[in-house]
């Protein structure tokens, strides 16, 4: 139901836009909460478009569920960063989609096979650089435009745009935390966890930390323990089901030869006795630091 007060707020927002020389609501910068909502919409529509149009209709294949989860996190991360820095809009979305497509292609060409956790299957040149780039750009951009239409039809940003500053904080905190986690995990398991390990943990941690920062900006110290516990469970489950050690194996950059990869899945003791405490302690310190940083 549209109330008088809601119409008044929309009117004031449009007046503010005109004073700033902006004619289209889709060019606005977003608040952190709106950024999380919009990025979630883009990830949802884009991964559905990729599944239905790209893999089911054109390629007629299924890269398996690790691919879908990792790609959804990658879409959410790239579009959250891009939208925070450049805003929303059809042209901006096209540029962000292009950047995402390049990152995605490099990731599945050099850093990770598809088919996990069932089997290791590296994509060939045709499914990455030849047909992968144009098809992935098209289907992801369709998803973005669908999310943008849905957003403009149902939402108007009504909060002060603050997402760029918050995203910088979360991104820096995430990278620092994952580096510490990776070094500590490598030491306790007795081997290097792999470059892909760092990439996937950044995707998982950035998306969850950004959502937590947006919707729970002021929490008690006890709540920080609970949030860190949840974050640790998510990261541990990701290690258990989706992300082994040993990736990417041999590096494939300019060669078309299939990389030699021997993934190793952590056992129960390594996961819950070693990695879970690392995730929890580093996550708790990261949340505490973010809270102090945001208060300044």
Helices and strands as residue ranges (DSSP letters): H 4-19, G 25-27, H 32-49, I 50-59, H 65-86, H 90-106, I 107-111, H 125-125, I 126-130, H 132-154, H 163-189, H 195-215, H 221-241, H 268-269, I 270-275, H 276-295
